[in-house]
Every structure is written in structure tokens, then in C-alpha cells.
Amino acid sequence: MTLSAKAIEELRRKRAAVAAGGGEDKLRERREKGILTARDRLAALFQPDTFQEVGMHVRHGECGFGLQDKELAADGVVTGTGYVNGQLVAAFSQDFTVAAGTLGRMHAQKIVELMKFATKTGIPLVAFKDSGGARIQESVDALSGYGHVFYQNVLMSGVVPQIAVICGPCAGGASYSPALMDFIVMTRRNAQMFITGPEVIKAVTGRATTMDEVGGAEMHASVSGNVHFIAEDEAHAVAIVQRILSYLPSNNTEDPPHELHTDIALTRDEEMNELIPNDPAEPMDVRRIIGHLVDDGDFLEVHVAFARNLIVGFARIEGVVVGLVANQPTEMAGALDINAADKGARFIRFCNVFNIPLVTLVDVPGFLPGVEQERGGIIRHGAKLLFAYASCTVPKLTIILRKAYGGSYLAMCSQEMGADFVYAWPNAEIAVMGAEGAVNILYRKELAEAEDRAARKAELVAQYRAEFASPYLSAGRGYITDVIEPAETRGVLALSLRKLLDKRELRPAKKHGNIPL
């Protein structure tokens, strides 16, 4: 008995109808505006012919508000799995051409089932967000749907990587799902993310504002810190997602995709010695240092526009995937503030749960002083950085480039906070405070009585640096592993990382620590 031609034709017709989403006219209109459709986005993400859709024929739930007899293709969300550069990935893409991509009971159920599949198979999740929010016609069922999605986001956290792409509206409660994920990529145009929009804000507070001010990509990337990457368009957003995935393991039980070679190149990089300014107060762009340390100068910076005084991102050093954390002296002299502490702590904890070694580059004068910082809770926020490093069990290597003063020395992964190896450049200064301030306190009376105050102060500053801040003093106390030339840094890091790849560190049994949030 063979399958009838009529049955096959019916299957093909149903598939074509679902694939058409809200209709060919709506699909064509979006493409003419340069906006990808829900299925276009998935096709761009996955390798050709590897995407398998799940739940294509799912229908929306009973609601009694006018949608019973309407056909909502795939209920407004396309879900399934495929391969990205050989790595199996789960993804869903909300379809704005179908009921504005609104979320109802079955829409949410499709997403949750995909998330459960990703969890039990240990594969990353990518979510394309393009939705008008809760489906009003489904009332409390829509709210319940969001709750199930949020709950699953939390269960998945630290188990598999979660990446959200905001490529359309993401309003109200819908915005909390991406906020619970690991990374958010947002397109510069055609995307908005907010809890309350300009109209509601004006009605409630009387203040006039714009969508860009409360929900645009630039604002979220530089002010709120909600967005990690800005994409120029959707093709760029997909490329960013693919690049992020290239550094990540599929789940928390696997190692990152290291590209280990038989031999490690230990070649000296003499240009590194030339990158250090003669004046210790002169800003030094740490990105130039990073460019020399990582393979092919290839560094995927995260949160580029937010808390610019601290740089975080992914790279490889002689094939080993690492998470880099570095003070940036060209911004606020590299001092740590509230936003930098939050940015660093979040990134460190991500690297820890996904077994990514950490390399910390230190050039920090301290925590940023100021009334606003104190009232804003710099103690609580700075403690997050300490907590993140101390609770981190992956390999941790620290390079003290120049300054490392006071509490910020500890906050940037000193030996006391669990660093496995700490190296310092010969010009590094490690002390309770900077030489200028220390001399003003320690030798206040002597300076006041000096005939040539400036000359005497210069002598005392040089003396303080030599006697109290020298890296050799710290090395002599066993606080740092070795003093190295800048030219040796890449080779030292590469060799140290290889020796730490099998590191195992046990901690006291507990449910979880209580990070100061």
C-alpha cells in the first residue's frame, strides 16, 4: 500500500502555508524594507539544510476573543535545531507577520519545549526576539506563558549558553527573557526593548521622551548596560552570534573549543617593551597590549560601549580560549566604578560556569572616589567583583602591567583572591596607595619644611616606589609568581595556560553563595 498522491499534496500545501507566515505580501514588504523574516533569520544562522523545525503545525489555544477561527502559522514562532559551524544549536524566531509575533499559550509552549530539549541535550539556545508582546486575546494564558519561559531561562542558566537577538519590538514583560540570558545582541535600527514606552512614561510622569532614549540599542549598550553587542543590521547580528558561539562550549560539562597545537610558540615580542610610556601617569591603551597577546590579534570584546574603564571579551592564546578582563587607563584612568564592577563580575561568572580560563590585565589606581559612587553603593558593587573572582574555579592568570593600588589590587584577581599565577612587569607598582598620595601623608611635615618642596617630593616619590611599591618586594613576599619582561608575556601566558587546563578545585559543599546584588 503506497501513500496517496493526495496525501502528499496536502502535506506540501500545509507546509507551504505555514512557511508563508502572515502571507506573501507581508513577507515581501519586510524584505523590501531590508528586514529579514523569521525564517530568513534562522536560515542565515544555520548551515544549509541542517535546520529541522519542531511544532510547525501547532495551533493557538482556545481563547474566545476572536482568534478561534484564524490560522496563525506556527502560532507566530518558528522553533527547531540545526548546526552552526558544526555545533548543534537550538533556536527560535518570533514571526512578526503572524499576529505581530505575540505570545500566547501555545507560542510559549513551543519555546519552552525547545528550551527543555536544549537543556537535556546540552546545546546552546539562540532566540530571535520580534514580538508585539503578550497576546491580549489569550489574557492570563499569555501571562502564564511568559512565566514558564522565564522559569526555563533560569533553569538553563549556567547549564547551556543563551543568546538573545533583539531585531524588532521587545516590550514589557517580554524583555525579561533576554535579560535572563547570557548575551544580548541588538540591531541598531528596527529594534526596541523597554518596560514602558514613551507614551506611558509621559502619561504617568508627564515627561516627554523618545523611543531611542528609553528603548534604543545605543542607550542600552552604553547607559543601561542591558545590551552586549550592537549589530548594524540583521546579517551582522547573526555573524556576531556565530562568533560568540565559536568561543563557547555547548554546555557546562564540556571544555571550550580550544585549538591546541603540539608546540607552543614562545617567541619574544620585542614591540611589547616599546608600548609602555615612560611616565607612569600617562594613559596606556590596553587594547594595544591585548592585540599583541592574543592569537592573530583577534579579540571579541563584550560590552564595548558600557563601563569603558574595564574591558572584557574572548580570545585565544596559542589556541586556548580565554576570557580577558583588563583595566583601560584611557578611560577614567582605569579606576573601578559601579558599572565596571558589575560588568566584570557578570563576565567572570559566565566564564566560570562554562570552564573558560581567565586572564586579568591590571593597571588600576583604585576605586573611583566620589559622593555619587558612595551613595550609589560602590561598596556593594565592588564586592561583586571580589565575590566573582574568589568563587571562580577555572584557571586564573593575572598580569600586573603598571599600577595595582589598595583594594583594587585585590579586586583585579590577586593571589589572595585565588589567582593561580600572578606575573608583574618590572615597572609595576603594587602598594596600599599611589606614591604621590603616600608621600603626602607619610612625609607631610618634612615636605612642609623643605626648601625646594617639589624636588624633595620627587626624591621621596622615587624612594617610595623603590622601597614600598616595587614588584620585587611583592615577589619576595611570595605574593606574585615572577617578574617578567613585557616581551615574554605572551609566551609565559601560553605555557601557564597549558599547565592549568586540567585544574580541579573543590569548594565547601553548599547550595550556592550569596553574591551581594
N, C-alpha and C positions, 0 to 999 in steps of 0.2 A: 504494500500500500504506500503510495507516494503522497507527499504533501501537495495539496492542490495549488494551481497557479493563482486561484482567487485568494487563498490564504496568504500566499507570499506577497501578492499585490497589496493586500490590506495592511500587512506589516510595513511594507515600504511606504505606503501612504501615511500611516500613523507616525512613522519616524520622520518623514519629511515635514509633517505638520508641526511636530514638536521642535524640530530643528529650526523652523521658521520663526520661533518665538512669538512675538507680538504681531508678526506679519512682515511680508517682504518690504512693504512701504516704510515701516518703522526702521527696519534694519538698514535699508538704503539711506534713509535720512540721517542716521547716526554716522554711517561711513562717509557720507558726503561732508559731514562736519569734522571728520578726522577722529571720530570716537569709535573705538573698537566695540564689537558686540560681545556679549558674554562668552559665546563660543569662540570668537576670534581670540580672546584673551587666553583661553586655555590652549588653543592651537599654537599660539606664539610661545607659551611656556613649555609645552611638552615636545619631545622628539616626535617626528612624524609617525603616525599610525600606531602610537603606543597608548593613547588615551582610551580608556574604557569607561563609559558612562554608567552610573548607577541611579536607578529611580527615574528613568526617562518618562515613564507612563504614570507617575504618581499624580493624583488629583487632589485639589484642595479640600479641606474638611467642610462638613456641614456648618452653615452659619446663619442662614435665614435672613440675610441682609442684601440680597440681590445678586449674589455670586453663584447660586446653586446651579444655574443652567449655563454658566460661562465656562469655556475651555481655557484654562490657564496653562499654557505649555510648560511642562516640567515644574509646574507651580512656581515659576519665577526664579528658579535657581538650578544651575547645571552642576552636578556633582560627579566625581569619579577619580580615577587614578591613572598615572602614566609615568614615564621616565624623563628625568631631566639630567642630561649628561650621564646617563647610565644609572642614576639614583632613582629609586621608586619614590614617588611623591603623591600625596592626596591633595586635591584642590577642589574648591567650589567657586562658582562665579554667579553672582546675582544678576538677573536679567531685567534691566530697567524697562525694556519694551513690553514686559508682561506684568500688568498691574503695578507698574512703577517699581518692580523688584521688591514689593512689600513683603513682610514676613508674616505668615500665618502658621497654623499648627503643623501642616504637612511640610511646608517650606522649612520650618525649623527642624522637623523630624529628619528630613533628608540630610541637613547639615550635621545634626547630632550623630546620626548613624555613620556618616563618613568620618567624623571625629573619633568615634569609638573604634572604627576599623583602623584608623591611623595609629591609635594608641596600642591596640593589641598586636598589630604587625610591626610597630616600631618604625614608622616613617614620618617625615616632616609633613606639615599642613600649610598650604597656601590658600588664602582667602581673598577673592576679588570683591570688594565692597562697592555696591552701586545700587542703593535702595532708598525708597521713599519712607522707610521706617516701618512701624507696626501697621498691619493691615486692619484698618478700623472696623471693617465689616466682620472680622473674626473676634473682636472685642477681647475678652480675657484670655482666649486661646492664644492670641498673639503675644500677650504679656508672658504667659506661661512658656511659650516657645522661646522667648528671649532668655528666660530664667534657665531653661535646660541648656541653651547654648553657652551661657556664662559659666554654669556649673562645670560643663565639659571642658571649657577653656582652662579652668583652674585645675581640674584633674590631669590635664595634659601637660600643664606647666612643669618644666624640668624633666619631662619624660621624652617628648619629641619637640623639635623646633617648630614654632608657629610664626608665620609671616603674614601680615595683612597688607593688602594693596588698596588704598583708597583712590578710586578712579571715578567717583561720582558722589552723590549725596550720601552722607553717613550721619544721621541726625538723631538727637535724643538718646534714648537708651541704647540704640544700635551702636553708638560709639564706644560703649564699654567693652564690647567683644574685642575689637582691635587693641584697646588699652590693656587688655589682659594677655595679649600675645607678646612675643619676644621683640619683633621688629615691625615698624610701620613704614611703608613706602607710600608716598602721596604724590599724585601728579600736580604740577604747578597750575594747570588750568582744568576746568570742568569738575573739580572735586571740592567738596566742603565737608567739614567734620565739626560738629558743635552739639552742645546740650540744648541751649536755647538760642535761636537765631535773632537777627537784628530787630524784627518786628516785635517779638515777645519781650526782648530787652527794653525796647522803647515803651511798650505798653506798661511794663511793670516798674521800670526805674525812671522813665522819661528821658533817658539818654539816647541820642541818635548815634548809630554806628553802622558799619558796613559789614558785608559778609567776609571780606578779606581780613578785617580786623578781628573777627571772632571765630572764623572757621577756615581761613585760607591756609595753604601749605606753608607760605613764608612765615606766617605768625606761629604756626605750630612747630616749625623746625627751629626757630630762633628765640621765641619768647616762652611758650608753654612747655616746650621740650617733648611734646607728645609724638612728634614725627621724627624718625631717624634719618630718612633719606627723602630728598625731593627729586622727582623724575620730571624731565622736560616734557615727556609725552608717555603714552602707554607702552610703546615699544621699549623706551628707556626704562620704565618701571619693571618690565619683565626681565630685561637684561640685568638690572640690579638684583632682583630676586635670584636669578640664576647664579650671579656672582656670590651672593651671600651663601647660597647652598653649597658652593664649591669649597667652602672652608669648614662646613659643619658635618658632624656625624649624623646618621639617620636618627639615632636615639641616644639615651644616656648610658647605655651599656656598651657602646662602641667607641673606638678611638676616632679622632678627626681624620680626614683623608690626607695623612702625611704622605709626602712623596720622597721617601728615603732612598738615598743613593749609597752605594757601597763605601765610597770615600767622602770625607768631609773636606772641603777646601778651606784651609787655614791661612790663606794668603793675607798678608798685611794690606791695609788700605791707608796709604800714607796721606791721602787727602783728608782723612778724618782729623789728623793733627792740625790741619790748617783751618778747621771750622770753628775753633774756639777763639772768641775775641780776647784780646789782651786785658781789657778792662772787665773785671768780674761783674760790674754793674751794667754792662752793655747787653741788650737783649740778644738772644741766640735762637734762631728759628729751629725748633726741634724737628720740624718736618725734614730738614736737610739731613739731620742725623739719621732719622728713620729711613730715608731714601738710600743711605749707604749701608744700613744694617740688614734690610730685608731683600729677599731674592728678586732680582731684576727691578728693584725699586718699586715693586708692586704692593701697594698698601690700600686696603679698603677701609677708609675712615668712616666711622659711625658718628651720627650726631654732629656733623661738621659745623653747623651754624649755632649750636646751643652750647653754652659754657665753653667758649673758645679757649679759655685758660687751661683746659685739660683736653688732651687728645686721646681718643680711644679708637681701636679698629683692629682688623685682622690682616695677617700677612703670613709668609713662610720664611723661615731662616734655615738655609740648607735643607729645604724640603719639609721641615717641621712646622705644622700650623701653630701659630701663636696668637694670643690676644695681647695687643700693645696698649699700655697706659703711660702717658707722658705729660709732664707739665709743659706748658707752652709759654716761655718767658716773654714773647712778643705781645701777649695779652695779659694785662693786669700783673705784669712781672712774673707770671706763673703762679701767683698766690692762689690758694684754695679758697673757694667760697661755697655758699649753699648749693648752687646749681652744679658746680663742678663735683662736689661730694656726692650728690645724687646720681649724676651721670656716671661717675667712676664706679660707685658701689653697684649700680644695676648691671653694668657691663662685666664687672668682675664676677658677680654671682652667676651671670649667664655662662661665662667661660668655665666656671667651676662645675656646673651641673652637666656640661657637655664635654668635660675632660680636655679642655683646651689649655695648654700651658700659658702662663702669664709672664710677660716681660715688662718691667716697670723702669722707665727712664726718669730720673729725678733731677729737677733743677727748681727747687721750691724755696721761697723766702719765708713762708709761714702761711697761716690762715689770714684771710683778708680782714683787717680791722675796720670797725665802723659800727655806728649805732644801729643802722638798718640790718646788718648781719647779725648782731647780737639779738635784736628784737625778733628777727626772722627765724631764730633757732639754729645758729651756726653750730652750737654745741651738739644738738641732736642730729643735725645733718652730717657734721663732721664725724660723729660717732658711727654713722652708717659705713663710711669708708674704712674705718678701723675694724668694724664688725665683719665687713665683706672680706677683707684680706685675711683676718685671723681665722675665719671659718672656712677658708678656701683650702682644699687639699690637693689641688693639681700642682705640678711643678711651678715654682715661683722664683724668678731670677730678677735681681734688681741691679741697675747700673746708676751710681751717683755721678752725674755729669759735672755738676758745679755745686750749687747751694743745696743744703739739706738742714734746715734750722728748726729747732723746737719740736712741737707736736706734729708739725707737718712732715718731719723726717720719719716719724713713726707711721703716720697715715699713708705714706707712699711705700709701704711694704719693706720695712727694715727687717733685720734678722729677728728682732724681738717679736715681730708680727708674723713670723713663720716663713720668711724667705729662705729658700734652700741654699742659694748662693747670692752674696752681695759683693759687687765689684765697684771700685771707685776709680775715677780718673785722678791723676796726680795733682791736679789743680782744684780738686773738690774741697769743699768746706763743710764739715759736719760739727755742729755745735748747738748749744741751747738757743743762741740767737746770733744775728749777724755781727760782724766785727765792729762796725760803726756804732751800733747801739750798745754793744757790750762795753766798749771803751768809754762811751759817755757815762755809763753807770759806774764802772769799776774805777775809773780814773778821773772822776768829776773834779775832785779837789786839785789834783795835780795839773789838770788842763787849765783850771781857772787861774792858777798861779804861774803858768808857763809864759815866758817872754814871747815866744813865737808859737802861739797855740796851734795853728794849722800844721806846722812842721812836726811838733811834738805828737799831735794826734795821728799824723801819718805814720810816725815811728811805732806808736802803740798799736795801731791797727795791724801793721805788718807783723808786729810781735805776737799779737793775739792770734792771727791766722796761723802763724808758725807753731805756736805753743799749745793753743786750745782748740783749733779747728782743723788741724792737719789730718788728712786721711790716714797717715801713718800712725797717728795716735789711736784712731779707732781700730786700725789693723792690729796694733799692739795689744789692744784690749780684747781682740777676738770678735769685734762687732762687725767687721767686714772680712770677706774671704781673701781678697787680694787687691792690690793697687795695680792697675793695668794702663797701658798706653791706649789712647783712643784708636790708634791704628790696629790694635789687636782685638778690638771689641767684638766684631762680627765672628771671628774665629772662636773666641772664648765662649760666646753665647751658643754657637752651633755645637761645640763639643759638650758644654754643660747640659744643653737640652737633651742631647742623645743619652747622656748618662742618667737623666731623670725620667725618661719615658716610662720606665717600669716602676715608678714611685708608687708606694701604697702607704697611706696614712690613716690610722684608725682614730676615731674620736669617741668621747664618752657616749654611752647609749642615751638617747633622748628622742622625744617626738620631733622637735625642731627648736632652734634657738629663737629668741625673741628680739629680732633686729629693731633698733629704735627708728620707727617710721614717722 
